[in-house]
């Protein structure tokens, strides 16, 4: 763990090296203590804002018009519900990345509010934050502090006996379970400086996806990007048999068959030895 301190969100923030975080995350996930809501990944240029939305658009009523005849006409708009992340990275010269982030987790609640006859508006639950963090390239920063509490009541009773009036209370009990859930925001910046860095990062992302093993290990997946040495020959160079060395044309070597000359016929003026001295177009 790199550094620990208070977060602007009221919780804590700390950095973890990439491999250490993966080990810790897998251990907590095995114990059932961690649930991944979303794992979006995106490429963004330096000092440019990027947005990721993973969820759905839910229709909601924004305005209601009632005519003189009593007809209710709602005006419907759509709201984004799910995981919404806005991030603006700034790469520093010392290898650190400053990120202005605004994460939002929203969902539709179980209750609604009636605003007119036959028109109910859903209640949304939302957890959001806005802060700026600085982390070293390749390290993971974890931001916490968004805690929600929920009480669940469950009734336990003896069949038949628990339904008897008055006396049934002796065979019935109510259990209340309080659950606290903390939302952790995990960010890992990777600075891409060269095409080789982009290829390495693409391979890492490919291996972390949920693709089937036979698709992820397919040779075509290894050639999704054309290497700089292959730019001259293009995709046809991918068909070269395994183990065969790549050959470049020698100086002055022609690529492809020779092309016949086209155009109007020409006549030759022959010298005494029969060699052509010049050509002249008719």
C-alpha positions, 0 to 999 in steps of 0.5 A: 500500500502506497499512501493512506489519507482522508478522502474529500468524500468523507472516507479514505483513499489509498493507493495499491500497486497493481499486482497487490490490488489484484491479489487483494481483490480476488481474495475478497471476491472469493469470500463474497465480500466484494461485488463488481458493479461495473468495470469500464475501461477507456482510452482518453487523451491528456487533459481531455474529458472522457465519459462512460455510461453503463446502464439504461435510459429510463423514461420519466415524467418531466411535466404534466398538462391537463386539458379542459376536459380533464385529459392528462398528458405527460411529457416524458424525458429519459434519464441515464441510470446505472454507472456513469463515470466522467474523468479528465486526466492530466499527465505530469512530467514526474510520472504521476497522473492527476485525475478529476473524476465524477462517478455516479451510481444510480438505480430505480428504487422500489417505491414511487410517488403519485403526481396525478391520476394514473401517473406515478414517478419512480424514486431514484437512488443515487450515489455520486461524488466529485474529487481530484486525485493524483496517482502514479502511472500503473498504480491503483487508487481506491476511494471510499466513503459512500456508505448506505444502510439498509434494514431488512425484516423477515418473519419466521413462524411455525406453520399453522400454529403461527397463524392462530390469533393471539396465541400465534405470537408465541410461535412467530418471530421477526428478525431485523437484519441491518446491512451496510454497504460501502461503494469503492471507486477503483481507478488505475491509470496507464500512460500510453507513450509509444505504440508498443505501450498501446499493444501491451495494454491491449493484450492486458485488457484482452486477457481481462475480458470475459471472452471465451477462452477459445476466442481469447486465445485465437491467433487472430486476436494476437494480430488485431493491431498491425505492427509498424514493420508490417505497414509496408505489406499490410494484412497479406503479410499475416498469411505468411507460414509459421516460422518463415522469415519475413523478406523485404525486396532488394534494391531495384527489385520489382514487386509483381509481374512486369506489365506490358507496354500499352499505347499506339504502335511504334516503329524502329529505325535499324542501323547497319547491325540491326540494332534499334537506334531510335523509336518513333511514334506514328 
